[in-house]
C-alpha cells in the first residue's frame, strides 16, 4: 500500500503541467490501482488531516469579494484554445478534499466511455485552513473551515468568497468561446461530500447567469423543445452520487427526530441562506419581489426544471458509516444514504406534482455498490449519466435499478 501511495503521489504531484505526458503516466498508474484492493475513493477517513497533495494548476476567479486563485487538475491547458472539446466534466472531490484521486476516477471513466478525445476533465480542490498551514500555497488561494465549502459558505481566508464561486469561475472559463469554441455540454458531478456540494449548487448556483453573461444560451440538458435565439446553446446537467443529505423545500421530513432547530436551515432547508444566495436575490425567476420566501420559491422552481441525475449505491446502507451525516438534520432525512436518496426523490416528485411542473430529474440505484465513487461512476448507469453511454435509459421523473453488467 505504501508503494502504491508513493507512486500515486509522484504522478499526481506533477500532473497536468505537461498534459500528454501526464495522461500516459495516469494510464499506467490507473492499471496498477485497478488491480489493487481498496482503490475506491471512499470517504471513510479523518477529514481534519491536511491533504497530501495540492492540485498543481491554478484558475483565477473573480468574486464579489475580490480575485482568488483556485487549485485544480485539468486534462487540458485551460488557457489555450481547444476546438476539439465538446463536453466538460467537472468532478468534485469528497470531504477529504482529495482532488487528485477524483481526477484519476474521472480520467478513467472518460476513457472507458470513449470520450477522452472530445472531453475536458476538471477536478477543483477546496482547501481547508489545515491544508494551507501544511502546504506552501499562495496567499490568493482560499481556505475554508472544515466542511463549510460543501454548502457554499464563505472562505475563512484570504477573502470571504463562496465555494460556489469556484464553480462559477470554472464555468466562466469554459464559456470563453476563444478557448472552447465548440463546447456544447457541461456536466457537474460529485460523490459523497462532493455530491452534497453539487446538489446545493444545482439549487442555488449561478451557472445560467454566467453562461448568459458570456453570450451563450443555457439550455436544460435532455430537453426536447427547441432552443430559441441566435446565441450558441450550452447544455448543463448535474450528477449527484451518494450524498449524506439534501436540501428540502418544505419543513416536512420523512423521519421524526424530535426538536431539531436547524433541520429547515441551509444547508438542509431553504431558510437562512449563505451570502452567495442572498446576494443574487434577483437572479432566480420569480424571486425578486417577495424577499426570502420569494427567493426560495424561484430557486425551487428552477431546480425542479434542471437536469439532475441522482445515483445511489445499492449497498450504501451503513447507518454507522464514519462519513455519514449523523446530525439531527441528517437523521431526519433517513437512516442511511440509500434511505435518504429514496426519500428525497419522493420529495421532489411530490413538490413537482404540487406545482404541476415537469420534473427533469432521474434516479438510479446501482446494485452491489457501497460508498464507492469509482464503482458508481464506472457503472453502466454512471457512464450514461456522465457521457450518455448506452445501456441505461434514465427517464425523466422516474427511479430505476441499474442493469447488472
C-alpha positions, 0 to 999 in steps of 0.5 A, a space after each residue: 500500500 505504501 508503494 502504491 501511495 508513493 507512486 500515486 503521489 509522484 504522478 499526481 504531484 506533477 500532473 497536468 503541467 505537461 498534459 500528454 505526458 501526464 495522461 500516459 503516466 495516469 494510464 499506467 498508474 490507473 492499471 496498477 490501482 485497478 488491480 489493487 484492493 481498496 482503490 475506491 475513493 471512499 470517504 471513510 477517513 479523518 477529514 481534519 488531516 491536511 491533504 497530501 497533495 495540492 492540485 498543481 494548476 491554478 484558475 483565477 476567479 473573480 468574486 464579489 469579494 475580490 480575485 482568488 486563485 483556485 487549485 485544480 487538475 485539468 486534462 487540458 491547458 485551460 488557457 489555450 484554445 481547444 476546438 476539439 472539446 465538446 463536453 466538460 466534466 467537472 468532478 468534485 472531490 469528497 470531504 477529504 478534499 482529495 482532488 487528485 484521486 477524483 481526477 484519476 476516477 474521472 480520467 478513467 471513466 472518460 476513457 472507458 466511455 470513449 470520450 477522452 478525445 472530445 472531453 475536458 476533465 476538471 477536478 477543483 480542490 477546496 482547501 481547508 485552513 489545515 491544508 494551507 498551514 501544511 502546504 506552501 500555497 499562495 496567499 490568493 488561494 482560499 481556505 475554508 473551515 472544515 466542511 463549510 465549502 460543501 454548502 457554499 459558505 464563505 472562505 475563512 481566508 484570504 477573502 470571504 468568497 463562496 465555494 460556489 464561486 469556484 464553480 462559477 469561475 470554472 464555468 466562466 472559463 469554459 464559456 470563453 468561446 476563444 478557448 472552447 469554441 465548440 463546447 456544447 455540454 457541461 456536466 457537474 458531478 460529485 460523490 459523497 461530500 462532493 455530491 452534497 456540494 453539487 446538489 446545493 449548487 444545482 439549487 442555488 448556483 449561478 451557472 445560467 447567469 454566467 453562461 448568459 453573461 458570456 453570450 451563450 444560451 443555457 439550455 436544460 440538458 435532455 430537453 426536447 423543445 427547441 432552443 430559441 435565439 441566435 446565441 450558441 446553446 450550452 447544455 448543463 446537467 448535474 450528477 449527484 452520487 451518494 450524498 449524506 443529505 439534501 436540501 428540502 423545500 418544505 419543513 416536512 421530513 420523512 423521519 421524526 427526530 424530535 426538536 431539531 432547530 436547524 433541520 429547515 436551515 441551509 444547508 438542509 432547508 431553504 431558510 437562512 441562506 449563505 451570502 452567495 444566495 442572498 446576494 443574487 436575490 434577483 437572479 432566480 425567476 420569480 424571486 425578486 419581489 417577495 424577499 426570502 420566501 420569494 427567493 426560495 420559491 424561484 430557486 425551487 422552481 428552477 431546480 425542479 426544471 434542471 437536469 439532475 441525475 441522482 445515483 445511489 449505491 445499492 449497498 450504501 446502507 451503513 447507518 454507522 458509516 464514519 462519513 455519514 451525516 449523523 446530525 439531527 438534520 441528517 437523521 431526519 432525512 433517513 437512516 442511511 444514504 440509500 434511505 435518504 436518496 429514496 426519500 428525497 426523490 419522493 420529495 421532489 416528485 411530490 413538490 413537482 406534482 404540487 406545482 404541476 411542473 415537469 420534473 427533469 430529474 432521474 434516479 438510479 440505484 446501482 446494485 452491489 455498490 457501497 460508498 464507492 465513487 469509482 464503482 458508481 461512476 464506472 457503472 453502466 448507469 454512471 457512464 450514461 449519466 456522465 457521457 450518455 453511454 448506452 445501456 441505461 435509459 434514465 427517464 425523466 421523473 422516474 427511479 430505476 435499478 441499474 442493469 447488472 453488467 
